[in-house]
Amino acid sequence: MDIAGPQDSVADMELQVWHIDLDRTAGDLTDGLSTDEVSRAQRFIQERDRNRFVRARGAMRTILGNCLGVSAAELEFGLGEHGKPFIRRPESNLEFNLTHSRGMALLAVSETGPVGIDLECIRSRPSQLKIAQRLFPAGVYQILSALPADQLAAAFTERWTEFEARAKLHGAGIFSAKVEQDGVQTTHFSPQQGWIACTATLASIEVSMELQHFSFE
């Protein structure tokens, strides 16, 4: 998967990944959200978490609406067989996947096929080798367990984002057999220093990727 320069449309560039700063000051985005999304936002106890949720959903709706030529409020989402969101209205071939961690979100958008994306901040996690032994292929666990302590966090995070992106490609849970399916290509990149992200797409499709930054202005 190559990183391409700016393109004119999603179809031309195959895969568009939007970087969204969830802690950046933004206006009221709730007008574009559904009643369910507003209700979900109100359940957050912490104002910071509530604002991040609203900004993530608002940015996602704005980007997808721009791609389809409709307003953010006109979009209607549904859930696939495994719980992966899709655009119900207007009818479209547009595929998308949203991931967020702390104050950052990434939205992957494609017209060429399903996409999964995951984002993580590099940090040491409790029992990460035990998690790797339980969830990752044996060969991956052996590689991780042989690494020096100062390299383990980054290596584990890279493998974890790939694991999650594969699962999210079709909306399967991380414990599903589909996670380790064949026919999937993954690409890692760093949207910001100290962070690792990974996209998953079908191996049968040649994909180029463009990273863009979303502005709330």
N, CA and C of each residue as an Amber inpcrd file, in Angstrom:
protein
   651
   0.8460000  -1.1850000   0.0000000   0.0000000   0.0000000   0.0000000
   0.8820000   1.2370000   0.0000000   0.7270000   2.0970000  -0.9750000
   1.5360000   3.2970000  -1.0850000   0.8170000   4.4820000  -0.4660000
   1.6000000   5.4300000   0.0340000   1.0360000   6.6700000   0.5280000
   1.0230000   7.6500000  -0.6320000  -0.1580000   8.0910000  -1.0340000
  -0.2870000   8.9560000  -2.1940000  -0.4140000  10.4080000  -1.7690000
  -0.1940000  11.2920000  -2.7380000  -0.3950000  12.7130000  -2.4940000
  -1.8730000  13.0470000  -2.5800000  -2.2390000  14.3260000  -2.4020000
  -3.6410000  14.7260000  -2.4430000  -4.2980000  14.3230000  -3.7590000
  -5.5600000  13.8760000  -3.6550000  -6.3250000  13.4580000  -4.8120000
  -7.6410000  14.2260000  -4.8330000  -8.3930000  14.0860000  -5.9310000
  -9.6180000  14.8550000  -6.0790000 -10.8430000  14.1320000  -5.5360000
 -10.8010000  12.8190000  -5.4360000 -11.9760000  12.0900000  -4.9760000
 -11.5460000  10.8070000  -4.3200000 -12.4740000  10.2110000  -3.5650000
 -12.1840000   8.9540000  -2.8980000 -11.8880000   7.8650000  -3.9270000
 -12.6250000   7.8450000  -5.0250000 -12.4450000   6.8140000  -6.0480000
 -11.0450000   6.8730000  -6.6440000 -10.4980000   8.0600000  -6.8420000
  -9.1830000   8.2140000  -7.4500000  -8.0740000   7.7130000  -6.5300000
  -8.2210000   7.9440000  -5.2360000  -7.1210000   7.6270000  -4.3480000
  -7.3060000   6.3100000  -3.6180000  -8.4240000   5.6180000  -3.8500000
  -8.6730000   4.3060000  -3.2910000  -9.0130000   4.3510000  -1.7960000
  -8.1010000   4.8430000  -0.9790000  -8.3310000   4.8230000   0.4710000
  -7.9400000   6.1630000   1.0730000  -8.8720000   6.7660000   1.7640000
  -8.6750000   8.0600000   2.3920000  -8.6820000   7.8470000   3.9030000
  -7.6690000   8.3520000   4.5910000  -7.6250000   8.2660000   6.0520000
  -7.5700000   9.6810000   6.6070000  -8.5360000  10.0000000   7.4440000
  -8.6480000  11.3380000   8.0250000  -8.1810000  11.3250000   9.4680000
  -7.2710000  12.2560000   9.7860000  -6.7890000  12.4390000  11.1540000
  -7.6560000  13.5170000  11.8100000  -8.2190000  13.1990000  12.9810000
  -9.1470000  14.1050000  13.6690000  -8.6340000  14.3620000  15.0820000
  -8.4020000  15.6100000  15.4010000  -7.9650000  16.0090000  16.7400000
  -9.2020000  16.2270000  17.6000000  -9.4610000  15.3030000  18.5110000
 -10.6860000  15.3450000  19.3020000 -10.6320000  16.3500000  20.4450000
  -9.4760000  16.9290000  20.7000000  -9.3490000  17.9220000  21.7650000
  -9.2780000  19.3500000  21.2210000  -9.4340000  19.4900000  19.9230000
  -9.4130000  20.8300000  19.3220000 -10.7690000  21.5010000  19.5320000
 -10.7600000  22.7660000  19.8360000 -11.9990000  23.5080000  20.0540000
 -12.8670000  23.4650000  18.8030000 -14.1420000  23.1570000  18.9900000
 -15.0750000  23.0750000  17.8670000 -16.4100000  23.6760000  18.2810000
 -17.1910000  24.0890000  17.2960000 -18.5210000  24.6040000  17.5700000
 -19.4700000  23.4770000  17.9400000 -20.7330000  23.7980000  18.0580000
 -21.7420000  22.8080000  18.4110000 -21.9900000  21.8700000  17.2320000
 -21.6270000  20.6060000  17.3990000 -21.7740000  19.6210000  16.3270000
 -22.9880000  18.7240000  16.5180000 -23.7370000  18.9380000  17.6020000
 -24.8370000  18.0310000  17.9160000 -25.9830000  18.1280000  16.9100000
 -26.0990000  19.2600000  16.1900000 -27.1880000  19.4010000  15.2200000
 -27.1090000  18.3520000  14.1220000 -25.8950000  17.9040000  13.8010000
 -25.7440000  16.9210000  12.7460000 -25.8630000  15.4860000  13.2070000
 -25.9740000  15.2620000  14.5260000 -26.0340000  13.9110000  15.0710000
 -27.4650000  13.3960000  15.1230000 -27.5830000  12.0860000  15.1750000
 -28.8950000  11.4670000  15.3310000 -29.3360000  11.5490000  16.7840000
 -30.6020000  11.2600000  17.0290000 -31.1250000  11.2600000  18.3940000
 -30.3830000  10.2440000  19.2500000 -30.0730000   9.0880000  18.6660000
 -29.3420000   8.0530000  19.3970000 -27.9410000   8.5130000  19.7550000
 -27.2560000   9.1860000  18.8350000 -25.9030000   9.6630000  19.0990000
 -25.9010000  10.7250000  20.1900000 -26.8760000  11.6120000  20.1720000
 -26.9750000  12.6310000  21.2140000 -27.2170000  11.9730000  22.5620000
 -28.0680000  10.9530000  22.5790000 -28.3440000  10.2260000  23.8150000
 -27.0910000   9.5350000  24.3390000 -26.3270000   8.9380000  23.4390000
 -25.0820000   8.2750000  23.8400000 -24.0900000   9.2850000  24.4040000
 -24.0190000  10.4520000  23.7960000 -23.1050000  11.4910000  24.2720000
 -23.4610000  11.9250000  25.6850000 -24.7320000  12.0090000  25.9660000
 -25.1830000  12.4800000  27.2780000 -24.8880000  11.4810000  28.3890000
 -24.5790000  10.2410000  28.0280000 -24.2870000   9.2310000  29.0540000
 -22.8800000   9.3710000  29.6190000 -22.0170000  10.0990000  28.9230000
 -20.6520000  10.2800000  29.4190000 -20.6710000  11.1880000  30.6400000
 -20.0040000  10.7480000  31.6970000 -19.9640000  11.5320000  32.9310000
 -18.9850000  12.6890000  32.7850000 -17.8160000  12.4110000  32.2090000
 -16.7880000  13.4240000  32.0480000 -17.0620000  14.2700000  30.8050000
 -16.9830000  15.5920000  30.9580000 -17.2250000  16.4880000  29.8360000
 -16.2180000  16.2610000  28.7060000 -14.9620000  15.9780000  29.0670000
 -13.9390000  15.7410000  28.0490000 -14.3170000  14.5520000  27.1740000
 -14.7640000  13.4680000  27.7990000 -15.1440000  12.2720000  27.0400000
 -16.3750000  12.5390000  26.1810000 -17.3160000  13.2940000  26.7090000
 -18.5210000  13.6390000  25.9490000 -18.1600000  14.4720000  24.7280000
 -17.2900000  15.4620000  24.9140000 -16.8770000  16.3070000  23.7980000
 -16.1300000  15.5090000  22.7390000 -15.2740000  14.5900000  23.1670000
 -14.5310000  13.7640000  22.2080000 -15.4820000  12.9020000  21.3800000
 -16.4800000  12.3370000  22.0180000 -17.4450000  11.5070000  21.2940000
 -18.1880000  12.3380000  20.2550000 -18.6730000  13.5060000  20.6650000
 -19.4210000  14.3690000  19.7550000 -18.5440000  14.8120000  18.5790000
 -17.2870000  15.1600000  18.8520000 -16.3960000  15.6050000  17.7840000
 -16.0730000  14.4620000  16.8210000 -15.8740000  13.2650000  17.3640000
 -15.5850000  12.1180000  16.5050000 -16.7640000  11.8170000  15.5830000
 -17.9570000  11.7750000  16.1540000 -19.1410000  11.4790000  15.3410000
 -19.4640000  12.6230000  14.3830000 -19.2900000  13.8570000  14.8710000
 -19.5620000  15.0020000  14.0130000 -18.6100000  15.0810000  12.8410000
 -17.3270000  14.8390000  13.1030000 -16.3400000  14.8490000  12.0260000
 -16.6090000  13.7230000  11.0320000 -16.9250000  12.5370000  11.5430000
 -17.2180000  11.4010000  10.6770000 -18.4000000  11.7040000   9.7620000
 -19.4610000  12.2640000  10.3270000 -20.6410000  12.5900000   9.5240000
 -20.3200000  13.6750000   8.4870000 -19.5260000  14.6550000   8.8790000
 -19.1640000  15.7260000   7.9480000 -18.3640000  15.1800000   6.7740000
 -17.3760000  14.3550000   7.0670000 -16.5210000  13.7880000   6.0080000
 -17.3290000  12.9040000   5.0690000 -18.1130000  11.9900000   5.6260000
 -18.9010000  11.0810000   4.7940000 -19.9770000  11.8430000   4.0180000
 -20.5710000  12.8390000   4.6590000 -21.5720000  13.6380000   3.9650000
 -20.9650000  14.3860000   2.7850000 -19.7640000  14.9370000   2.9740000
 -19.0740000  15.6260000   1.8800000 -18.7640000  14.6650000   0.7360000
 -18.3750000  13.4530000   1.0690000 -18.0770000  12.4510000   0.0310000
 -19.3150000  12.1230000  -0.7960000 -20.4780000  12.1370000  -0.1450000
 -21.7160000  11.7230000  -0.8050000 -22.5720000  12.9000000  -1.2610000
 -22.1260000  14.1220000  -0.9530000 -22.8710000  15.2970000  -1.3890000
 -24.1470000  15.5440000  -0.6140000 -24.1770000  15.1450000   0.6630000
 -25.3480000  15.3830000   1.5070000 -24.8810000  16.0170000   2.8120000
 -25.8160000  16.5330000   3.5940000 -25.4600000  17.1130000   4.8760000
 -25.1880000  16.0120000   5.8850000 -24.4890000  16.3600000   6.9570000
 -24.1730000  15.3870000   8.0040000 -25.4330000  14.7830000   8.5980000
 -26.4610000  15.5960000   8.7730000 -27.6980000  15.1270000   9.4080000
 -28.4880000  14.1770000   8.5160000 -28.2500000  14.2150000   7.2050000
 -29.0060000  13.3560000   6.2830000 -28.5320000  11.9060000   6.2970000
 -27.3440000  11.6550000   6.8190000 -26.8110000  10.2970000   6.8280000
 -27.5660000   9.4340000   7.8310000 -27.8680000   8.2190000   7.4050000
 -28.4920000   7.2410000   8.2990000 -27.6370000   5.9810000   8.2930000
 -27.2720000   5.5050000   9.4800000 -26.3950000   4.3470000   9.5900000
 -27.1630000   3.1040000  10.0250000 -26.6550000   1.9770000   9.6040000
 -27.1760000   0.6960000  10.0570000 -26.0220000  -0.1610000  10.5390000
 -26.3320000  -1.3460000  11.0470000 -25.3130000  -2.2740000  11.5230000
 -25.3630000  -3.5510000  10.7020000 -24.1840000  -4.0050000  10.2540000
 -24.1060000  -5.2410000   9.4970000 -24.2910000  -6.4570000  10.3740000
 -24.1290000  -7.6210000   9.7760000 -24.3520000  -8.8920000  10.4790000
 -23.5060000  -9.0140000  11.7320000 -22.2830000  -8.5120000  11.6860000
 -21.3740000  -8.6230000  12.8280000 -21.2590000  -7.3090000  13.6090000
 -22.1580000  -6.3860000  13.3430000 -22.1780000  -5.1550000  14.1100000
 -21.3600000  -4.0160000  13.5460000 -20.8160000  -4.1780000  12.3290000
 -20.0470000  -3.0980000  11.7310000 -20.9910000  -2.0680000  11.1120000
 -20.8210000  -0.7720000  11.4320000 -21.6990000   0.2550000  10.8710000
 -21.5350000   0.3800000   9.3520000 -22.6390000   0.6990000   8.6850000
 -22.5970000   1.0050000   7.2520000 -23.5900000   2.1300000   6.9850000
 -23.4600000   2.7590000   5.8360000 -24.3520000   3.8520000   5.4720000
 -25.6230000   3.2720000   4.8540000 -26.7330000   3.4440000   5.5600000
 -28.0170000   2.9350000   5.0590000 -28.6380000   3.9050000   4.0480000
 -28.5770000   5.1870000   4.3720000 -29.0960000   6.2240000   3.4750000
 -28.1360000   7.4060000   3.4860000 -27.8400000   7.9810000   2.3010000
 -28.2540000   7.5350000   0.9630000 -27.5210000   6.2540000   0.5650000
 -28.1080000   5.4970000  -0.3460000 -27.4730000   4.2660000  -0.7920000
 -26.1300000   4.5860000  -1.4340000 -25.1140000   3.7890000  -1.0680000
 -23.7580000   4.0850000  -1.5280000 -22.8750000   2.8560000  -1.3880000
 -21.8100000   2.8180000  -2.1790000 -20.7890000   1.7820000  -2.0330000
 -19.6930000   2.1990000  -1.0690000 -19.8130000   3.3720000  -0.4890000
 -18.7770000   3.9110000   0.3770000 -18.6230000   3.0470000   1.6370000
 -17.3980000   2.6360000   1.8910000 -17.0780000   1.8730000   3.1010000
 -16.2770000   2.7690000   4.0300000 -16.4560000   2.5910000   5.3340000
 -15.7300000   3.4260000   6.2840000 -15.4960000   2.6610000   7.5750000
 -14.5350000   3.1410000   8.3480000 -14.2800000   2.5810000   9.6610000
 -13.6290000   3.6610000  10.5140000 -14.1260000   3.8150000  11.7270000
 -13.6520000   4.8540000  12.6450000 -12.9380000   4.2120000  13.8270000
 -11.8090000   4.7870000  14.2150000 -11.1030000   4.3460000  15.4080000
 -10.6820000   5.5720000  16.1960000 -10.6730000   5.4590000  17.5090000
 -10.2390000   6.5960000  18.3240000  -9.5480000   6.0940000  19.5860000
  -8.6120000   6.8900000  20.0460000  -7.8730000   6.5930000  21.2680000
  -7.4800000   7.9200000  21.9030000  -7.8870000   8.0970000  23.1550000
  -7.6130000   9.3460000  23.8540000  -8.1280000  10.5250000  23.0270000
  -7.2490000  11.4690000  22.6660000  -7.7020000  12.6620000  21.9660000
  -7.5370000  12.6120000  20.4680000  -7.3790000  11.4350000  19.8950000
  -7.1810000  11.3120000  18.4500000  -8.1510000  10.3030000  17.8670000
  -8.6070000  10.5850000  16.6530000  -9.4340000   9.6340000  15.9110000
  -8.9350000   9.5610000  14.4790000  -9.1380000   8.4170000  13.8510000
  -8.8340000   8.2240000  12.4360000 -10.0670000   7.6340000  11.7720000
 -10.4050000   8.1670000  10.6270000 -11.5240000   7.6540000   9.8470000
 -11.0030000   7.1870000   8.4940000 -11.2060000   5.9180000   8.1830000
 -10.8070000   5.3600000   6.8870000 -12.0390000   5.3000000   5.9900000
 -11.8890000   5.7570000   4.7430000 -13.0000000   5.8060000   3.7870000
 -12.5360000   5.1970000   2.4670000 -13.3510000   4.3000000   1.9100000
 -12.9670000   3.6280000   0.6710000 -14.1960000   3.2980000  -0.1600000
 -14.0260000   3.3270000  -1.4800000 -15.0650000   2.8720000  -2.3920000
 -14.6870000   1.5450000  -3.0490000 -13.5210000   1.0260000  -2.7190000
 -13.0300000  -0.1690000  -3.4090000 -13.2740000  -1.4610000  -2.6400000
 -13.7520000  -1.3740000  -1.4140000 -13.9810000  -2.5810000  -0.6260000
 -13.9480000  -2.2710000   0.8540000 -14.2040000  -3.2660000   1.6820000
 -14.2320000  -3.0480000   3.1270000 -12.8760000  -2.6340000   3.6670000
 -12.8890000  -1.9150000   4.7660000 -11.6590000  -1.4470000   5.3880000
 -11.8010000  -1.5150000   6.8970000 -10.7010000  -1.8350000   7.5530000
 -10.6370000  -1.7860000   9.0000000  -9.4640000  -0.9170000   9.3970000
  -9.5790000  -0.2290000  10.5230000  -8.4850000   0.6250000  10.9750000
  -8.4440000   0.6350000  12.4940000  -7.2350000   0.6780000  13.0310000
  -7.0840000   0.7730000  14.4820000  -5.9490000   1.7250000  14.8060000
  -6.0430000   2.3370000  15.9700000  -5.1030000   3.3600000  16.4180000
  -4.7950000   3.1470000  17.8860000  -3.5250000   3.2080000  18.2590000
  -3.1350000   3.0530000  19.6570000  -1.9430000   3.9510000  19.9680000
  -1.9260000   4.4560000  21.1820000  -0.7670000   5.1750000  21.7010000
   0.2460000   4.1400000  22.1890000   1.5090000   4.3250000  21.8790000
   2.5280000   3.3740000  22.3180000   2.7270000   3.5070000  23.8260000
   2.4600000   2.4500000  24.5370000   2.6290000   2.4440000  25.9880000
   2.7380000   1.0020000  26.4530000   3.3670000   0.8200000  27.5580000
   3.4920000  -0.5210000  28.1240000   2.1660000  -0.9230000  28.7580000
   1.7080000  -2.1090000  28.4470000   0.4390000  -2.5970000  28.9710000
   0.6880000  -3.7510000  29.9430000  -0.0950000  -3.8350000  31.0010000
   0.0630000  -4.9600000  31.9260000  -0.1790000  -6.2890000  31.2130000
   0.6670000  -7.2500000  31.4740000   0.4910000  -8.6200000  30.9530000
   0.4540000  -8.6670000  29.4200000   1.2010000  -7.7760000  28.7430000
   1.1100000  -7.7650000  27.2940000   1.6400000  -9.0490000  26.6500000
   2.6380000  -9.6880000  27.2670000   3.1080000 -10.9590000  26.7150000
   2.0710000 -12.0660000  26.9060000   1.3600000 -12.0350000  28.0170000
   0.2970000 -13.0240000  28.2280000  -0.8250000 -12.8210000  27.2170000
  -1.1340000 -11.5590000  26.9200000  -2.1480000 -11.2650000  25.9100000
  -1.6780000 -11.7660000  24.5450000  -0.4200000 -11.5080000  24.2330000
   0.1340000 -11.9560000  22.9560000   0.0950000 -13.4780000  22.8400000
   0.4210000 -14.1570000  23.9160000   0.4180000 -15.6200000  23.8990000
  -0.9930000 -16.1660000  23.6800000  -1.9680000 -15.4570000  24.2180000
  -3.3500000 -15.9330000  24.1080000  -3.9780000 -15.6330000  22.7550000
  -3.6750000 -14.4440000  22.1770000  -4.3980000 -13.9920000  21.0040000
  -3.6150000 -14.0460000  19.7000000  -2.2940000 -13.8840000  19.7580000
  -1.5080000 -13.7950000  18.5290000  -1.0180000 -15.1750000  18.0970000
  -0.6680000 -15.3350000  16.8090000  -0.0660000 -16.5930000  16.3490000
   1.2030000 -16.9010000  17.1390000   1.5260000 -18.1860000  17.2460000
   2.6740000 -18.6080000  18.0580000   3.9680000 -17.9330000  17.6180000
   4.1450000 -17.7740000  16.3110000   5.3610000 -17.1450000  15.8110000
   5.4980000 -15.7010000  16.2540000   4.3730000 -14.9900000  16.3190000
   4.3880000 -13.5930000  16.7540000   4.7520000 -13.5170000  18.2290000
   4.1650000 -14.3990000  19.0220000   4.4690000 -14.4090000  20.4520000
   5.9570000 -14.6780000  20.6880000   6.5340000 -15.5950000  19.9460000
   7.9520000 -15.9200000  20.1070000   8.8320000 -14.7210000  19.7910000
   8.4620000 -13.9780000  18.7410000   9.2270000 -12.7790000  18.3830000
   9.1460000 -11.7430000  19.4950000   7.9470000 -11.4990000  19.9950000
   7.7610000 -10.4880000  21.0370000   8.4720000 -10.8720000  22.3340000
   8.3950000 -12.1330000  22.6980000   8.9810000 -12.5660000  23.9630000
  10.5060000 -12.5050000  23.9460000  11.1030000 -12.4490000  22.7450000
  12.5610000 -12.3820000  22.6390000  13.0860000 -10.9520000  22.5920000
  12.2070000  -9.9840000  22.5550000  12.6280000  -8.5870000  22.4360000
  13.1100000  -8.0150000  23.7660000  14.0450000  -7.0560000  23.7150000
  14.4440000  -6.3350000  24.9320000  13.2470000  -5.5700000  25.4860000
  13.2260000  -5.3190000  26.7640000  12.0960000  -4.6730000  27.4230000
  11.7770000  -3.3160000  26.8150000  12.8130000  -2.5660000  26.3930000
  12.5740000  -1.2190000  25.8790000  11.9940000  -1.2120000  24.4650000
  11.9170000  -2.3740000  23.8180000  11.3440000  -2.4600000  22.4780000
   9.9730000  -3.1270000  22.4600000   9.5980000  -3.7080000  23.5900000
   8.3890000  -4.5310000  23.6230000   7.1100000  -3.7210000  23.4250000
   7.0030000  -2.5650000  24.0680000   5.7610000  -1.7900000  24.0030000
   5.4150000  -1.4070000  22.5660000   6.3910000  -0.9050000  21.8090000
   6.1300000  -0.4920000  20.4300000   5.7940000  -1.6940000  19.5540000
   6.5270000  -2.7900000  19.7460000   6.2900000  -3.9850000  18.9370000
   4.9210000  -4.5900000  19.2340000   4.5590000  -4.6250000  20.5130000
   3.2470000  -5.1580000  20.8840000   2.1340000  -4.2790000  20.3150000
   2.3020000  -2.9630000  20.4170000   1.2860000  -2.0420000  19.9140000
   1.0940000  -2.2150000  18.4100000   2.1870000  -2.4100000  17.6890000
   2.1010000  -2.6290000  16.2450000   1.3020000  -3.8830000  15.9310000
   1.5860000  -4.9580000  16.6270000   0.8600000  -6.2130000  16.4020000
  -0.5990000  -6.0880000  16.8270000  -0.8410000  -5.3540000  17.9150000
  -2.2070000  -5.2190000  18.4050000  -3.0680000  -4.4300000  17.4120000
  -2.5250000  -3.3450000  16.8600000  -3.2980000  -2.5640000  15.8940000
  -3.6180000  -3.3970000  14.6490000  -2.6730000  -4.2330000  14.2480000
  -2.9380000  -5.1170000  13.1080000  -4.0390000  -6.1160000  13.4470000
  -3.9880000  -6.6780000  14.6360000  -4.9810000  -7.6370000  15.1030000
  -6.3750000  -7.0020000  15.0910000  -6.4720000  -5.7840000  15.6240000
  -7.7510000  -5.0820000  15.7020000  -8.2410000  -4.6720000  14.3020000
  -7.3450000  -4.1700000  13.4630000  -7.7490000  -3.7400000  12.1280000
  -8.2970000  -4.9150000  11.3210000  -7.6610000  -6.0650000  11.4350000
  -8.1560000  -7.2590000  10.7520000  -9.5610000  -7.6210000  11.2350000
  -9.7700000  -7.5300000  12.5480000 -11.0810000  -7.8560000  13.1100000
 -12.1480000  -6.8790000  12.6210000 -11.7620000  -5.6050000  12.5140000
 -12.7310000  -4.5750000  12.1500000 -13.0040000  -4.5280000  10.6440000
 -12.1830000  -5.2030000   9.8620000 -12.3720000  -5.2060000   8.4130000
 -13.7800000  -5.6620000   8.0550000 -14.2470000  -6.7330000   8.6900000
 -15.5820000  -7.2490000   8.4320000 -16.5010000  -7.0910000   9.6430000
 -16.0170000  -6.4160000  10.6740000 -16.8540000  -6.2010000  11.8350000
 -16.8540000  -7.3560000  12.8090000 -15.9280000  -8.2800000  12.6620000
 -15.8660000  -9.4230000  13.5650000 -15.2220000  -9.0090000  14.8860000
 -15.6060000  -9.6720000  15.9580000 -14.9800000  -9.4080000  17.2450000
 -13.5490000  -9.9140000  17.2510000 -12.7460000  -9.4460000  18.2000000
 -11.3310000  -9.8120000  18.1980000 -11.1120000 -11.2860000  18.5310000
 -12.1270000 -11.9630000  19.0550000 -11.9760000 -13.3810000  19.3570000
 -12.5200000 -14.2700000  18.2350000 -12.9510000 -13.6350000  17.1340000
 -13.4850000 -14.3980000  16.0180000 -12.3710000 -15.0360000  15.2060000
 -12.6830000 -16.1690000  14.5890000 -11.7080000 -16.8490000  13.7300000
 -11.3450000 -15.9910000  12.5170000 -12.2130000 -15.0220000  12.1770000
 -11.9540000 -14.1880000  11.0120000 -10.7600000 -13.2610000  11.2110000
 -10.3450000 -13.0820000  12.4490000  -9.2530000 -12.1540000  12.7190000
  -7.9900000 -12.5730000  11.9900000  -7.7060000 -13.8440000  11.9360000
  -6.4790000 -14.3270000  11.3010000  -6.7300000 -14.8360000   9.8840000
  -7.7680000 -14.3450000   9.2370000  -8.1260000 -14.8240000   7.9070000
  -7.0400000 -14.5120000   6.8910000  -6.9970000 -15.3310000   5.8420000
  -6.1170000 -15.0630000   4.7170000  -6.7820000 -14.0280000   3.8050000
  -6.0440000 -13.5420000   2.8380000  -6.6160000 -12.6160000   1.8720000
  -6.7630000 -11.2030000   2.3780000  -6.0110000 -10.8540000   3.4290000
  -6.0760000  -9.5070000   3.9880000  -4.6750000  -8.9060000   3.9800000
  -4.5710000  -7.6430000   3.5680000  -3.2940000  -6.9290000   3.6240000
  -3.4010000  -5.8290000   4.6750000  -2.3290000  -5.6310000   5.4030000
  -2.3120000  -4.6070000   6.4440000  -1.1280000  -3.6710000   6.2400000
  -1.3070000  -2.4260000   6.6350000  -0.2550000  -1.4190000   6.5180000
  -0.2210000  -0.5770000   7.7800000   0.9650000  -0.4640000   8.3680000
   1.1410000   0.3700000   9.5500000   1.6610000   1.7480000   9.1640000
   1.2710000   2.7500000   9.9290000   1.8150000   4.0950000   9.7600000
   1.6820000   4.8210000  11.0940000   2.4130000   5.9080000  11.2310000
   2.3680000   6.6970000  12.4510000   1.7220000   8.0510000  12.1560000
   0.4790000   8.2670000  12.6080000  -0.1840000   9.5470000  12.3550000
   0.3960000  10.6880000  13.1750000   1.1240000  10.3310000  14.2180000
   1.7340000  11.3190000  15.1070000   2.7930000  10.6010000  15.9400000
   3.8250000  11.3120000  16.3290000   4.8870000  10.6840000  17.1050000
   4.3210000  10.0460000  18.3710000   4.7190000   8.8000000  18.6010000
   4.2540000   8.0890000  19.7820000   2.9830000   7.2940000  19.5560000
   2.4820000   7.2870000  18.3080000   1.2470000   6.5740000  17.9770000
   1.4930000   5.6240000  16.8150000   0.7400000   4.5310000  16.7940000
   0.7890000   3.5720000  15.6920000  -0.6320000   3.2930000  15.2360000
  -0.8200000   3.2750000  13.9220000  -2.1110000   2.9360000  13.3400000
  -1.9120000   1.8520000  12.2930000  -2.9870000   1.1390000  11.9930000
  -2.9060000   0.0820000  10.9870000  -4.2180000   0.0180000  10.2170000
  -4.1190000  -0.0980000   8.8990000  -5.2950000  -0.3250000   8.0680000
  -5.2930000  -1.7730000   7.5840000  -6.4840000  -2.3110000   7.3790000
  -6.6410000  -3.6560000   6.8190000  -7.6040000  -3.5690000   5.6360000
  -7.1850000  -4.1100000   4.4930000  -8.0170000  -4.1370000   3.3000000
  -7.8800000  -5.5120000   2.6550000  -8.7140000  -5.7860000   1.6710000
  -8.6310000  -7.0610000   0.9720000  -7.3550000  -7.1200000   0.1450000
  -6.6650000  -8.2330000   0.2100000  -5.3970000  -8.3770000  -0.5100000
  -5.5940000  -8.3740000  -2.0170000  -6.8110000  -8.6570000  -2.4680000
  -7.0800000  -8.7150000  -3.9070000  -7.2010000  -7.3410000  -4.5450000
  -7.2070000  -6.2870000  -3.7320000  -7.3620000  -4.9290000  -4.2440000
  -6.0710000  -4.1450000  -4.0140000  -5.5190000  -3.5700000  -5.0730000
  -4.3350000  -2.7340000  -4.9310000  -4.7610000  -1.3620000  -4.4280000
  -4.2330000  -0.9660000  -3.2900000  -4.7180000   0.2340000  -2.6180000
  -3.6020000   1.2420000  -2.4200000  -3.8960000   2.5120000  -2.6930000
  -3.0100000   3.5970000  -2.3080000  -3.7310000   4.4080000  -1.2400000
  -2.9870000   4.9870000  -0.3340000  -3.5900000   5.6580000   0.8090000
  -3.1690000   7.1070000   0.8820000  -4.1110000   7.9590000   1.2630000
  -3.8400000   9.3700000   1.4740000  -4.2540000   9.7440000   2.8950000
  -3.3690000  10.3790000   3.6370000  -3.6680000  10.8340000   4.9920000
  -3.9890000  12.3190000   4.9500000  -5.1630000  12.6780000   5.4620000
  -5.5910000  14.0600000   5.4830000  -5.9420000  14.4690000   6.9100000
  -5.9070000  15.7680000   7.1610000  -6.2200000  16.3000000   8.4920000
  -7.5540000  17.0430000   8.4370000  -8.4580000  16.6540000   9.3180000
  -9.7730000  17.2730000   9.3510000  -9.7430000  18.5440000  10.1730000
 -10.4180000  19.5690000   9.6870000 -10.5090000  20.8360000  10.3960000
 -11.9560000  21.0800000  10.8060000 -12.1640000  21.4600000  12.0690000
 -13.5150000  21.7580000  12.5460000 -13.9630000  23.1540000  12.1310000
 -13.0860000  23.9310000  11.5550000 -13.4290000  25.3040000  11.1730000
 -14.3200000  25.3130000   9.9390000
